[in-house]
Amino acid sequence: KYSKEQIKDLWERYGNDEKAGAELGISKSGFYKWRIKYNLLEKPKVLKFQQLEFSLAGQTGVSKSAGILIKQGAGKLTITQKLLAKKAGFAQVQVGEIVNVEPDLAMSHDNAGLVIKQFKQIGQSGVWNPERIVIPLDHRAPAESEKTATAHKSIREFVKEQNIKNFYDIKEGICHQVVIEKAHILPGELAVGTDSHTTSYGCLGALSTGIGATEMAAVWATGKIW
């Protein structure tokens, strides 16, 4: 019914009787018998993607911090879960939980002008932590219009008002390059930024994500994000 080539291909792909058998719609023992018939006794020597095990699902339990029913990860946590748990002050967090955390870095570039407008609408007099806010001007540098020049001017005035030292004016580099070169983000830390490429800080073993101007304004005001 099944050729040696079929059985050999599935065995080399999965290295597992149950998974290989499932491809053919037969049981684990059924595939094993076919494998033995063709004298395929040794484990595949080359590891294929299908042979990797990701223990992301497991027993069901209740999260103490969130009070919700969730699926445990068989005792194993992803790097994202570990970092968020550390920031939230919990022993661990699970998929589906909502936790409030304080970022180690809040980065905005030229769009900081939009963040400033939203921040002022909140009515907060000062930012939560000027040391953790980084603003490099790089997307529209030098200013190509009066509108952009006015926005840059408002940003320069704001960083002086708020005593934000980590401000990088035009010609000082691309925002993500500056953040990494100046060590504003380190392994194991959490970063948010008003740019979709903020995720690039993952190259350092940090957890980083892009957010919108309104959400960043809330971070500047409260020092928290969920």
Backbone as CSV, one residue per row, in Angstrom:
resi,resn,N_x,N_y,N_z,CA_x,CA_y,CA_z,C_x,C_y,C_z
1,LYS,0.824,-1.213,0.000,0.000,0.000,0.000,0.857,1.262,0.000
2,TYR,1.915,1.252,0.794,2.821,2.406,0.862,4.204,1.980,0.399
3,SER,4.784,2.774,-0.482,6.108,2.426,-0.998,7.189,2.757,0.024
4,LYS,8.358,2.187,-0.184,9.481,2.465,0.702,9.849,3.944,0.636
5,GLU,9.720,4.519,-0.568,10.058,5.933,-0.733,9.133,6.821,0.103
6,GLN,7.838,6.479,0.127,6.879,7.244,0.928,7.215,7.182,2.412
7,ILE,7.426,5.964,2.885,7.699,5.763,4.309,9.022,6.413,4.699
8,LYS,10.026,6.275,3.843,11.339,6.850,4.132,11.265,8.373,4.172
9,ASP,10.533,8.958,3.217,10.408,10.417,3.168,9.743,10.958,4.434
10,LEU,8.669,10.319,4.869,7.971,10.768,6.076,8.820,10.559,7.322
11,TRP,9.547,9.456,7.358,10.402,9.176,8.522,11.523,10.202,8.630
12,GLU,12.122,10.542,7.486,13.202,11.526,7.495,12.673,12.932,7.791
13,ARG,11.424,13.187,7.427,10.845,14.498,7.669,10.460,14.698,9.134
14,TYR,9.884,13.662,9.729,9.377,13.804,11.099,10.220,13.110,12.164
15,GLY,10.797,11.959,11.832,11.542,11.210,12.842,10.660,10.771,13.991
16,ASN,9.353,10.653,13.730,8.383,10.329,14.769,7.260,9.503,14.142
17,ASP,7.032,8.302,14.686,6.030,7.399,14.109,4.618,7.976,14.148
18,GLU,4.288,8.647,15.247,2.932,9.179,15.392,2.651,10.284,14.379
19,LYS,3.596,11.216,14.245,3.403,12.331,13.318,3.447,11.861,11.866
20,ALA,4.371,10.963,11.570,4.473,10.438,10.212,3.226,9.641,9.858
21,GLY,2.730,8.858,10.818,1.519,8.076,10.592,0.312,8.955,10.343
22,ALA,0.263,10.081,11.046,-0.859,11.005,10.885,-0.935,11.544,9.465
23,GLU,0.215,11.695,8.810,0.245,12.164,7.425,-0.444,11.171,6.498
24,LEU,-0.359,9.891,6.850,-0.959,8.839,6.029,-2.337,8.432,6.529
25,GLY,-2.725,8.968,7.672,-4.013,8.601,8.237,-4.005,7.256,8.924
26,ILE,-2.818,6.851,9.394,-2.712,5.578,10.113,-2.152,5.832,11.510
27,SER,-2.220,4.817,12.360,-1.786,4.961,13.747,-0.269,4.957,13.868
28,LYS,0.188,5.281,15.065,1.617,5.252,15.371,2.183,3.860,15.155
29,SER,1.485,2.855,15.669,1.963,1.473,15.518,1.898,1.030,14.066
30,GLY,0.892,1.561,13.335,0.768,1.204,11.925,1.961,1.697,11.123
31,PHE,2.369,2.946,11.372,3.529,3.477,10.658,4.791,2.729,11.073
32,TYR,4.878,2.404,12.366,6.052,1.691,12.872,6.234,0.369,12.132
33,LYS,5.133,-0.335,11.893,5.214,-1.628,11.194,5.715,-1.455,9.769
34,TRP,5.237,-0.409,9.102,5.718,-0.151,7.747,7.201,0.212,7.750
35,ARG,7.601,0.971,8.745,9.011,1.363,8.846,9.905,0.147,9.059
36,ILE,9.481,-0.736,9.924,10.257,-1.949,10.198,10.304,-2.829,8.956
37,LYS,9.188,-2.875,8.244,9.124,-3.684,7.025,10.212,-3.272,6.039
38,TYR,10.464,-1.953,5.952,11.468,-1.444,5.021,12.834,-1.249,5.688
39,ASN,12.978,-1.789,6.876,14.264,-1.779,7.595,14.773,-0.359,7.875
40,LEU,13.843,0.539,8.168,14.213,1.914,8.532,14.273,1.982,10.051
41,LEU,15.419,1.630,10.606,15.548,1.447,12.048,16.177,2.632,12.774
42,GLU,17.010,3.386,12.085,17.724,4.475,12.753,16.983,5.805,12.640
43,LYS,17.196,6.642,13.652,16.627,7.989,13.636,17.260,8.792,12.499
44,PRO,16.533,9.706,11.882,17.117,10.547,10.826,18.346,11.289,11.347
45,LYS,19.369,11.381,10.529,20.610,12.030,10.954,20.559,13.548,10.785
46,VAL,19.662,14.021,9.933,19.531,15.460,9.704,18.230,15.936,10.334
47,LEU,18.328,16.940,11.212,17.150,17.477,11.889,16.349,18.358,10.937
48,LYS,15.087,18.032,10.760,14.187,18.825,9.930,13.303,19.696,10.822
49,PHE,12.728,20.733,10.236,11.876,21.649,11.008,10.735,20.914,11.702
50,GLN,10.146,19.927,10.993,8.995,19.221,11.549,9.342,18.409,12.789
51,GLN,10.641,18.177,13.038,11.041,17.386,14.195,11.194,18.236,15.453
52,LEU,11.100,19.561,15.318,11.241,20.424,16.483,9.988,20.365,17.333
53,GLU,10.172,20.361,18.632,9.052,20.317,19.566,8.909,21.670,20.239
54,PHE,7.735,22.264,20.145,7.454,23.527,20.813,6.364,23.296,21.847
55,SER,6.734,23.269,23.097,5.770,23.000,24.164,5.046,24.286,24.551
56,LEU,4.093,24.667,23.733,3.366,25.906,23.983,1.960,25.663,24.515
57,ALA,1.534,24.416,24.540,0.203,24.106,25.057,0.318,23.030,26.116
58,GLY,-0.543,23.080,27.093,-0.453,22.067,28.141,-1.681,22.067,29.012
59,GLN,-1.478,21.883,30.298,-2.595,21.779,31.211,-3.315,23.107,31.386
60,THR,-4.543,23.003,31.852,-5.356,24.194,32.092,-5.285,24.578,33.553
61,GLY,-5.264,25.889,33.806,-5.187,26.333,35.193,-5.744,27.732,35.334
62,VAL,-5.631,28.287,36.522,-6.127,29.634,36.779,-4.965,30.541,37.131
63,SER,-4.856,31.668,36.455,-3.805,32.635,36.744,-4.157,33.392,38.019
64,LYS,-3.251,33.410,38.982,-3.483,34.105,40.245,-3.538,35.614,40.052
65,SER,-2.695,36.129,39.161,-2.633,37.583,38.984,-3.837,38.129,38.230
66,ALA,-4.354,37.364,37.268,-5.464,37.867,36.460,-6.808,37.267,36.841
67,GLY,-6.798,36.115,37.531,-8.039,35.481,37.938,-8.851,34.957,36.777
68,ILE,-8.156,34.532,35.698,-8.871,34.028,34.538,-8.381,32.636,34.197
69,LEU,-9.205,31.896,33.483,-8.845,30.551,33.071,-7.934,30.637,31.860
70,ILE,-6.782,30.008,31.942,-5.826,30.072,30.842,-5.191,28.701,30.635
71,LYS,-4.465,28.551,29.551,-3.733,27.321,29.295,-2.287,27.502,29.706
72,GLN,-1.823,26.631,30.534,-0.436,26.683,30.974,0.476,26.229,29.845
73,GLY,1.725,26.608,29.889,2.674,26.237,28.846,3.547,25.080,29.256
74,ALA,2.973,24.098,29.936,3.708,22.909,30.364,4.946,23.287,31.160
75,GLY,4.853,24.393,31.904,5.966,24.804,32.750,7.011,25.627,32.027
76,LYS,6.865,25.781,30.716,7.858,26.521,29.942,7.284,27.868,29.516
77,LEU,8.100,28.907,29.622,7.665,30.249,29.253,8.497,30.772,28.089
78,THR,7.889,31.562,27.242,8.632,32.208,26.164,9.425,33.378,26.747
79,ILE,10.364,33.897,25.983,11.156,35.033,26.451,10.251,36.242,26.683
80,THR,9.208,36.378,25.867,8.255,37.480,26.058,7.547,37.359,27.395
81,GLN,7.088,36.148,27.722,6.420,35.938,29.006,7.364,36.225,30.173
82,LYS,8.600,35.796,30.043,9.566,36.008,31.129,9.820,37.501,31.363
83,LEU,9.993,38.242,30.276,10.272,39.674,30.412,9.069,40.428,30.971
84,LEU,7.874,40.081,30.491,6.677,40.756,30.992,6.413,40.411,32.453
85,ALA,6.672,39.166,32.823,6.485,38.766,34.224,7.428,39.553,35.128
86,LYS,8.664,39.690,34.681,9.655,40.438,35.461,9.225,41.894,35.619
87,LYS,8.765,42.502,34.531,8.357,43.903,34.582,7.095,44.106,35.416
88,ALA,6.211,43.104,35.400,4.953,43.223,36.137,5.100,42.839,37.603
89,GLY,6.240,42.217,37.943,6.455,41.805,39.327,5.773,40.507,39.687
90,PHE,5.488,39.674,38.667,4.862,38.381,38.900,5.883,37.265,38.696
91,ALA,5.595,36.107,39.283,6.463,34.947,39.079,6.385,34.504,37.627
92,GLN,5.212,34.601,37.035,5.034,34.279,35.627,3.723,34.882,35.130
93,VAL,3.631,35.037,33.826,2.385,35.487,33.204,2.033,34.491,32.112
94,GLN,0.766,34.432,31.785,0.306,33.460,30.810,-0.349,34.147,29.622
95,VAL,-0.467,33.408,28.540,-1.120,33.918,27.337,-2.555,34.308,27.686
96,GLY,-2.950,35.496,27.315,-4.299,35.961,27.601,-4.390,36.896,28.790
97,GLU,-3.334,36.970,29.582,-3.345,37.880,30.728,-3.118,39.322,30.272
98,ILE,-3.679,40.249,31.010,-3.419,41.673,30.791,-2.633,42.179,31.991
99,VAL,-1.449,42.697,31.734,-0.610,43.201,32.823,-0.176,44.627,32.511
100,ASN,-0.035,45.427,33.529,0.464,46.795,33.385,1.950,46.813,33.702
101,VAL,2.736,47.339,32.797,4.187,47.334,32.982,4.767,48.720,32.700
102,GLU,5.935,48.960,33.255,6.650,50.219,33.028,7.780,49.967,32.039
103,PRO,7.782,50.634,30.889,8.847,50.417,29.910,10.179,51.013,30.362
104,ASP,11.251,50.411,29.888,12.587,50.940,30.167,12.949,52.037,29.172
105,LEU,12.257,52.046,28.046,12.529,53.032,26.999,11.236,53.416,26.296
106,ALA,11.057,54.711,26.068,9.934,55.221,25.273,10.532,56.109,24.184
107,MET,10.561,55.600,22.950,11.233,56.301,21.857,10.227,56.895,20.869
108,SER,10.453,58.138,20.499,9.694,58.776,19.419,10.680,59.561,18.562
109,HIS,10.362,59.695,17.279,11.236,60.502,16.411,10.498,61.796,16.046
110,ASP,10.475,62.161,14.772,9.820,63.406,14.369,8.333,63.433,14.733
111,ASN,7.723,62.238,14.855,6.305,62.221,15.215,6.078,62.521,16.697
112,ALA,7.140,62.868,17.406,6.997,63.293,18.804,6.103,64.526,18.898
113,GLY,6.026,65.289,17.793,5.145,66.450,17.784,3.697,66.051,18.029
114,LEU,3.285,64.929,17.426,1.928,64.420,17.629,1.744,63.939,19.063
115,VAL,2.783,63.294,19.594,2.727,62.796,20.969,2.583,63.971,21.938
116,ILE,3.328,65.029,21.681,3.282,66.216,22.549,1.867,66.804,22.594
117,LYS,1.211,66.884,21.426,-0.159,67.412,21.380,-1.096,66.567,22.236
118,GLN,-0.970,65.238,22.099,-1.814,64.332,22.878,-1.486,64.424,24.365
119,PHE,-0.203,64.557,24.668,0.243,64.649,26.065,-0.348,65.889,26.740
120,LYS,-0.337,67.005,26.027,-0.868,68.251,26.592,-2.372,68.173,26.824
121,GLN,-3.063,67.388,25.999,-4.503,67.213,26.178,-4.820,66.419,27.442
122,ILE,-3.894,65.554,27.840,-4.083,64.778,29.066,-4.092,65.704,30.276
123,GLY,-3.302,66.780,30.177,-3.270,67.750,31.269,-2.185,67.504,32.289
124,GLN,-1.277,66.588,31.967,-0.160,66.291,32.868,0.910,67.375,32.718
125,SER,1.443,67.839,33.823,2.437,68.919,33.748,3.824,68.425,33.357
126,GLY,4.175,67.230,33.812,5.506,66.710,33.517,5.475,65.251,33.123
127,VAL,6.477,64.823,32.360,6.556,63.416,31.950,6.953,62.552,33.140
128,TRP,6.619,61.269,33.069,6.847,60.375,34.202,8.322,60.180,34.506
129,ASN,9.155,60.088,33.465,10.584,59.851,33.673,11.364,60.338,32.453
130,PRO,11.917,61.544,32.500,12.634,62.094,31.341,13.856,61.273,30.941
131,GLU,14.403,60.502,31.866,15.589,59.700,31.560,15.268,58.537,30.626
132,ARG,14.008,58.118,30.607,13.637,56.964,29.788,13.018,57.342,28.449
133,ILE,12.917,58.623,28.199,12.364,59.092,26.926,13.505,59.480,25.996
134,VAL,13.478,58.929,24.787,14.515,59.215,23.788,13.831,59.750,22.531
135,ILE,14.320,60.876,22.025,13.726,61.492,20.830,14.820,61.885,19.836
136,PRO,15.063,61.085,18.802,15.966,61.481,17.723,15.146,62.034,16.543
137,LEU,15.590,63.117,15.953,14.945,63.654,14.759,15.661,63.089,13.539
138,ASP,14.956,62.255,12.771,15.634,61.605,11.645,14.755,61.413,10.411
139,HIS,13.438,61.386,10.573,12.581,61.061,9.440,12.426,62.217,8.447
140,ARG,12.427,63.423,8.951,12.309,64.601,8.089,13.426,65.568,8.449
141,ALA,14.609,65.172,8.077,15.780,65.943,8.477,16.707,66.140,7.271
142,PRO,16.998,67.397,6.944,16.455,68.622,7.551,14.990,68.827,7.157
143,ALA,14.326,69.736,7.858,12.910,69.991,7.603,12.688,70.394,6.152
144,GLU,11.725,69.749,5.501,11.470,70.016,4.084,10.350,71.027,3.874
145,SER,9.725,71.456,4.985,8.621,72.409,4.861,8.510,73.246,6.133
146,GLU,7.748,74.311,6.040,7.535,75.160,7.209,6.812,74.379,8.305
147,LYS,5.888,73.513,7.907,5.130,72.713,8.868,6.057,71.812,9.679
148,THR,6.987,71.147,8.978,7.933,70.259,9.659,8.876,71.053,10.548
149,ALA,9.344,72.202,10.049,10.249,73.048,10.840,9.568,73.508,12.127
150,THR,8.287,73.830,12.026,7.525,74.249,13.211,7.389,73.095,14.197
151,ALA,7.163,71.887,13.657,7.047,70.700,14.512,8.366,70.430,15.230
152,HIS,9.476,70.541,14.492,10.799,70.340,15.101,11.041,71.365,16.211
153,LYS,10.623,72.588,15.961,10.810,73.656,16.951,10.035,73.335,18.236
154,SER,8.809,72.847,18.074,7.996,72.520,19.252,8.602,71.361,20.039
155,ILE,9.219,70.418,19.321,9.870,69.285,19.991,11.080,69.767,20.782
156,ARG,11.889,70.625,20.168,13.075,71.158,20.855,12.678,71.926,22.123
157,GLU,11.607,72.680,22.026,11.136,73.438,23.193,10.629,72.499,24.288
158,PHE,9.939,71.443,23.869,9.363,70.501,24.832,10.447,69.749,25.600
159,VAL,11.487,69.291,24.900,12.529,68.523,25.590,13.278,69.397,26.599
160,LYS,13.390,70.694,26.294,14.021,71.612,27.254,13.129,71.806,28.478
161,GLU,11.854,71.981,28.235,10.882,72.149,29.330,10.877,70.947,30.266
162,GLN,10.908,69.757,29.658,10.770,68.522,30.424,12.111,67.932,30.863
163,ASN,13.191,68.621,30.539,14.528,68.160,30.918,14.835,66.770,30.358
164,ILE,14.421,66.567,29.113,14.704,65.304,28.427,16.093,65.410,27.801
165,LYS,17.050,64.746,28.400,18.444,64.848,27.957,18.727,64.017,26.704
166,ASN,17.976,62.920,26.543,18.239,62.014,25.425,17.512,62.480,24.162
167,PHE,17.848,63.696,23.745,17.305,64.267,22.525,18.429,64.352,21.501
168,TYR,18.184,63.837,20.310,19.199,63.826,19.257,18.653,64.609,18.067
169,ASP,19.247,65.753,17.815,18.774,66.623,16.741,19.181,66.046,15.387
170,ILE,18.755,66.717,14.321,19.042,66.240,12.968,20.547,66.036,12.773
171,LYS,20.874,65.074,11.949,22.242,64.687,11.589,22.912,63.770,12.616
172,GLU,22.214,63.421,13.711,22.852,62.573,14.725,22.600,61.083,14.521
173,GLY,21.813,60.737,13.497,21.631,59.322,13.184,20.187,58.879,13.155
174,ILE,19.987,57.690,12.583,18.655,57.089,12.521,18.242,56.646,13.921
175,CYS,16.980,56.831,14.252,16.511,56.612,15.629,16.903,55.253,16.206
176,HIS,16.674,54.165,15.466,16.956,52.837,16.017,18.457,52.590,16.168
177,GLN,19.218,53.139,15.237,20.682,53.046,15.329,21.174,53.783,16.572
178,VAL,20.654,54.979,16.780,21.052,55.795,17.931,20.697,55.099,19.240
179,VAL,19.485,54.555,19.317,19.034,53.878,20.541,19.985,52.758,20.934
180,ILE,20.391,51.966,19.952,21.273,50.833,20.246,22.698,51.296,20.529
181,GLU,23.224,52.210,19.704,24.606,52.666,19.889,24.803,53.408,21.206
182,LYS,23.780,54.101,21.660,23.874,54.859,22.911,23.423,54.040,24.123
183,ALA,23.147,52.760,23.894,22.759,51.833,24.975,21.515,52.291,25.734
184,HIS,20.561,52.845,24.998,19.303,53.239,25.638,18.404,52.028,25.887
185,ILE,18.721,50.913,25.251,17.998,49.663,25.487,19.027,48.551,25.641
186,LEU,18.791,47.667,26.596,19.728,46.585,26.898,18.994,45.250,26.926
187,PRO,19.723,44.133,26.866,19.080,42.817,26.923,18.183,42.676,28.148
188,GLY,17.016,42.095,27.931,16.095,41.861,29.033,15.212,43.038,29.377
189,GLU,15.329,44.142,28.627,14.522,45.326,28.920,13.318,45.423,27.980
190,LEU,12.421,46.348,28.311,11.190,46.549,27.540,11.190,47.933,26.903
191,ALA,10.947,47.978,25.603,10.928,49.254,24.881,9.642,49.417,24.093
192,VAL,9.155,50.654,24.045,8.036,50.996,23.167,8.472,52.188,22.327
193,GLY,7.955,52.277,21.116,8.342,53.381,20.248,7.258,53.689,19.238
194,THR,7.164,54.941,18.825,6.164,55.321,17.832,6.712,55.107,16.421
195,ASP,7.159,53.890,16.185,7.695,53.501,14.886,7.586,51.986,14.783
196,SER,7.144,51.498,13.636,6.919,50.055,13.480,8.200,49.236,13.579
197,HIS,9.355,49.871,13.321,10.616,49.135,13.370,11.227,49.076,14.772
198,THR,10.489,49.541,15.763,10.968,49.448,17.147,11.240,48.000,17.529
199,THR,10.573,47.081,16.858,10.768,45.654,17.138,12.201,45.202,16.874
200,SER,12.967,46.005,16.149,14.350,45.619,15.822,15.234,45.486,17.059
201,TYR,14.817,46.051,18.179,15.631,45.935,19.393,15.648,44.504,19.924
202,GLY,14.810,43.676,19.333,14.831,42.257,19.686,16.172,41.618,19.383
203,CYS,16.963,42.255,18.518,18.289,41.717,18.196,19.201,41.724,19.414
204,LEU,18.835,42.504,20.421,19.635,42.583,21.648,19.084,41.690,22.753
205,GLY,17.976,40.990,22.444,17.348,40.202,23.494,16.417,41.041,24.344
206,ALA,15.954,42.152,23.770,14.988,43.016,24.462,13.607,42.756,23.884
207,LEU,12.577,43.121,24.631,11.206,43.040,24.134,10.798,44.440,23.706
208,SER,10.455,44.612,22.449,10.160,45.955,21.950,9.001,45.908,20.972
209,THR,8.206,46.969,20.966,7.044,47.004,20.082,6.689,48.437,19.711
210,GLY,6.056,48.589,18.570,5.619,49.899,18.132,4.239,50.231,18.682
211,ILE,4.002,51.482,19.012,2.702,51.939,19.503,2.356,53.270,18.836
212,GLY,1.119,53.722,18.999,0.681,54.971,18.397,0.991,56.181,19.263
213,ALA,0.754,57.364,18.697,1.061,58.616,19.402,0.218,58.790,20.662
214,THR,-1.062,58.427,20.590,-1.937,58.568,21.760,-1.484,57.664,22.895
215,GLU,-1.124,56.438,22.542,-0.659,55.496,23.562,0.673,55.952,24.156
216,MET,1.538,56.518,23.312,2.819,57.013,23.817,2.607,58.193,24.758
217,ALA,1.641,59.040,24.448,1.337,60.170,25.330,0.933,59.668,26.710
218,ALA,0.176,58.572,26.737,-0.233,57.978,28.015,0.967,57.412,28.757
219,VAL,1.918,56.848,28.009,3.149,56.336,28.631,3.941,57.494,29.229
220,TRP,4.087,58.574,28.482,4.798,59.750,29.004,4.149,60.262,30.288
221,ALA,2.829,60.192,30.341,2.101,60.737,31.493,2.083,59.805,32.698
222,THR,1.940,58.501,32.442,1.749,57.545,33.548,2.911,56.597,33.777
223,GLY,3.739,56.413,32.737,4.832,55.451,32.866,4.367,54.021,32.804
224,LYS,3.149,53.797,32.321,2.597,52.447,32.258,2.007,52.159,30.886
225,ILE,2.027,50.886,30.537,1.366,50.416,29.324,0.904,48.999,29.585
226,TRP,-0.171,48.585,28.938,-0.644,47.214,29.139,-0.704,46.499,27.796
